[in-house]
């Protein structure tokens, strides 16, 4: 099983030097990938308003300070950027990282950030479907002309030509989103709250995705499965979620998750700091 790490998002303010130390520690400890949340703002949830650094600027910077790990958004919201621009950003980070970028995409869900930055939230999935079509085709090296209800491109092409198509991942769980993405993606990812952060919950959720893949005309075995896992050291305290895996039980938990069908686990640490990262034995 591959094991990745989500870097700090809004648990607290994390500045450049600490972020670099955590990223380098993860690479030193043998993690396979680093992931950056793609959000603009959190507010209205009973906690102080907060926001992370820009996702793609951070990924491009990480490409320069790491050497081996894969890099990806968890996940890139197709509504935050015109789809052609999003495809260009993905291709640029893939080139700058030496082919280590993962194109993980989703529709977004946090209405507050859409409203704050003047982004439309109506026809949410229909907008994603059009954007996803443009992004995946551009990343595949096509010239794309597309006239949709929400997005339009005219003979768009990525230049310089990308050296490859990055691995394509969908971060979604609803039936319609899965029906749109599963015919095309290399992998599916789910957040720990969607399956209860347990191997048993993942097995049930995974079976639903396999059934959705079959309905979409895709061989379920051709789609890798990725699960985010909340892991806590001691009392933790940066994330309010109660159902966390204790650090001492992590190896056993990952083995059970692999048995349940996961090809990849992305750890969401509480606390997410260099000390905890370096203490983990994968």
N, C-alpha and C positions, 0 to 999 in steps of 0.2 A: 504493500500500500504506500502511495505517495503521501507525504505530510507537508502541509503548507501552514503559513501563519498570517493571520490578519494583523496588519500594523495598526497602531492606535488611530482612532477616528475622533470620537468626542468624549472619551472617558475622562479626559482632562486636556489642558493645553500642552501639547508636546511640540517642542521646537526642534530646529534642524539637527543640532548635535545629538540630542537624545534619540531622535528618529533614526539617524545614521547608526548610532550604537546598537539599537535594537535590530536593525536590518542586518548589520554585520555579524551580530551575535547569532542570529538565525542561520545565516550562511555557514558560520563556523560550526554550529551544532548539527549540521546536516539536514536542515529543512530543505524541501524541494522547491518551494515557491513562497513568494510574498504577495500579499493582496492589500489593496487600498480601496476603502469605501468611496463611492461616488455620490456625495450628497452636498447640498448647498447650505442647509439650515435646518435645525431642529427647534421647535418651539411649541408651546401649548400642550405639553404632556406632563405638566406638574413639576418639571425640572427647569433650571435656568436655561435660557436660550443659548445655543451653541452651534458651532459649525466647524467642519474640517478644512484642511488645506485642499486646494484644487487637485483633483484626482490625476489628471494626465500630466500636469506639471510635476507632480510628485513621482509618478511612474518614470518619466523621462530622467529625472534626477537620480532615482534609484538605479536606472540602467547604467549610470556612470560610476556608482560607488559599490556595485556588486559585480560578481563575475560569473556565477554559475546558476543561481536560482531563476526559475520562471517568475514573471511579473504579470499581474493582472488586476483589473478593477473588480470589485466584489459588490455589485456588478455595475457596469457602465449603463447609465440611464439614457435610453435613446431619445428621450424628450428634451434633454438639456442642451443638445447641439443639433444643428442640421445634419442629417445622416451622412451626407458626403464629407462634411468636416470631421465627423466622428470617425469615419473610415480612414481618413488621412492621418488623424492623430494615432490611431491604432497602428497603422503601417509605419509611421515615423518611430514610435517607441520600439516596434519590432526590429527595425533596422538599427537603431541606436543601441539596443541591447544585444545585438548579435543573434537575433532569432529566438528571443526568450519571452516574447509577449503572448499572452492568452487573451483572446477577444471574448470576454464574458459580458453578456448583455441582458438587460431586463427593461421593463416598462416604467419603473419607479412606482412609488406608492404613497409618499409623504406629501399629502396635499398642501401642508403649510409652506413648504419650500417652493412649490409651484406657484402658489398665490403670491408669496413674497417677491419672487423674481419675475412675475408677469408671464408665466408659462401656462399654456392651456392644459387643463386637466380633463376636459370632456373627451368623449370617444377614445378613451385611454388605450384600449387594446387595438382598436383600428389604426390609431396613429403608430403604435408600435409595429404592427404588421407591415405597414408601408416602409417605415424606417429600416426595419430588419431586412426587408427585401433589398433595399438599396445598399445597405452596409455589406451584407454577405456577398452580393454580386460584385461590388467593387473590390472587396478583399480577395475574391477569387480571380481577379485580373480582368474582369469584363469591362467593356465600355457600356455604360448604362444610360438609357433614356427611359424615364419613368414619369408618367403623369398621373398622380393620384389625387385623392380628395384633400390631402393634407401636405404632401411632399411632391416636389417636382424637380427632376434633374434632366439635363439635356446633353447627351453625349459626354457624360462625366467619366473621367478616368483618373486613376491614381498614378501620378508621376512625381519622382522617378518610379519606375515599375517596382512593386514589392518583390523581394527575393523569394517569398513564399506566402502562403495563406496561413495566418496564425490559427491555432486551435480555437474552434468556435464553441462557446458554452452558453447555455441558457440558464438563467437564474429565475425560475418561475415555477408555480405549482398549480395554477388554475387550469381547468380543462382546455379552454380556448387558447390560452397562451401556449400550452404544450402542443396543441394541434398545429399551431403556426410554426413552432420552432423545431419540434422533434424530427421532421423530415430532413432537416439540414444540419443539425449541430453534431459536434463530436462528443459532447458531454452535457450532463445536466447537474446543476448544483441546487442544494436546498439549505436554508438557514436552520439552526438548531431548534428554534421554537416551532417550526412546522412539523417536526417529527418527535418532539418531546425529549430530544437529546439522549435517546436510548437506542441501543441496537434493535430492540423489538419494534420500536416505533419507526425506525428507518426501514426495516424489512417490509413493514406494511406499506409505507409510503413508496418504497422502491417498486413494489409489485404494482401499485397504481400507475407508476410511470411506465413500466414495461407494458401494461395493458394499453396505455395511451399511445405508446410507440407502435404497437401492432395496429391500432385503429388508424394511425397516420401512415400505415404502409411501410413501416421501418422495422428492421430486425432489431429487437431490444438489445441483443448482444453487441450490436455495433455502437451503442451509446454508453460511454463511461459514466459512472455515478460518483458524485462528489458531495460530501456532507460537511457542513460546518459543525464544530463541536465546542461547546463552552467548557472550559477547564479552569478550575479555581485552585489557588494556592492559599491555604489557611482560611482566614475570614474573608479574603477578597475585599469587596466593597465598591469596586468601580462599576459593576453591572448589577442591577437589582434582580436579575433572573435567579430563581431559587435552584433550579434543577441542573446543577453543574457537576461535572466529573471531577473528582479529587485528583490532584497531580499524582498521587501514589498509585491510583488505579488506572492511569492513562494507558499503559501498554496493554493491559487486559481488555480495556474498553475498545481500543483500536483493533485488536484482534477480533473481537466480537462484531465490530462494525464491518470489518472486511468479510467476515462470514455471512453477514446480512446482505452483502452485495456491493459495498462501497469500494471503489478503486482509489479514492482520495479522501483525506480528511483535512480540513482547514481549521486550525485551532484558533479559537477566540479566547484569549487569556484574560484572567482576572486575578491579579493586576497584569496589565500588559506593559512589562518593563524588561530591561536588559537582564536583571538578576533572575527573574522567573524563566526567561528564555534559556539562559545558560544553565539553569538547574535541571532542565528537562533532558531525559535520556530517551531517544527515539528508537 
